[in-house]
Amino acid sequence: MELTEKVAGEDPECDSGDCANVFKTDRPGIIAVQGYVTDHPTPKGEAVVTIPERVLKEAARALGW
């Protein structure tokens, strides 16, 4: 899967300046989320991440939802 466009992000509380982002992908109807890893157990190949609510709202607006 290829990330094709960042639609939201740049959490000001991120130490590296490039975290908590939402991306469009080359797969129709699929978005990718970059966030902060949690300790919640998940199936192999999956992860639960958290992102600030404002980043999710920004992504929804940018995607026209």
C-alpha positions as CSV (number, residue, x, y, z in Angstrom):
1,M,0.0,0.0,0.0
2,E,1.3,3.4,-0.9
3,L,0.5,6.6,1.0
4,T,-0.5,9.2,-1.6
5,E,-1.4,12.4,0.2
6,K,-1.3,13.7,3.8
7,V,-4.7,15.1,4.5
8,A,-4.3,16.1,8.2
9,G,-1.8,16.2,11.0
10,E,1.2,17.9,12.5
11,D,0.3,17.5,16.2
12,P,2.0,20.5,17.9
13,E,2.7,18.3,21.0
14,C,4.7,15.8,18.9
15,D,8.5,15.9,19.7
16,S,9.6,15.1,16.2
17,G,7.2,17.4,14.5
18,D,5.8,14.7,12.2
19,C,3.3,12.6,14.1
20,A,-0.4,12.0,14.4
21,N,-1.1,12.2,10.7
22,V,-3.9,11.0,8.4
23,F,-3.1,9.9,4.8
24,K,-4.9,8.9,1.6
25,T,-3.7,5.7,0.1
26,D,-3.5,4.2,-3.4
27,R,-6.4,1.8,-2.3
28,P,-9.8,3.3,-2.9
29,G,-11.7,3.9,0.4
30,I,-8.7,3.2,2.6
31,I,-7.0,5.8,4.7
32,A,-3.8,5.4,6.9
33,V,-3.4,6.8,10.3
34,Q,0.0,7.5,12.0
35,G,-0.3,7.9,15.7
36,Y,1.0,7.0,19.1
37,V,1.2,3.2,19.8
38,T,-0.9,1.8,22.7
39,D,-0.5,-1.4,24.7
40,H,-3.9,-2.8,23.6
41,P,-3.4,-6.4,22.2
42,T,-4.1,-6.8,18.5
43,P,-3.9,-9.5,15.9
44,K,-0.5,-9.9,14.1
45,G,0.1,-7.2,11.6
46,E,-2.3,-4.7,13.3
47,A,-1.8,-1.9,15.9
48,V,-4.0,0.4,17.9
49,V,-2.8,4.0,17.8
50,T,-4.2,7.2,19.2
51,I,-4.4,10.6,17.5
52,P,-5.6,13.9,18.8
53,E,-9.3,14.5,18.2
54,R,-8.5,17.8,16.3
55,V,-6.4,15.8,13.7
56,L,-9.3,13.4,13.1
57,K,-11.7,16.3,12.7
58,E,-9.2,18.0,10.3
59,A,-9.0,14.8,8.3
60,A,-12.8,14.5,8.1
61,R,-13.1,18.0,6.8
62,A,-10.3,17.5,4.3
63,L,-11.9,14.3,3.0
64,G,-15.3,16.0,2.7
65,W,-17.0,13.9,5.3
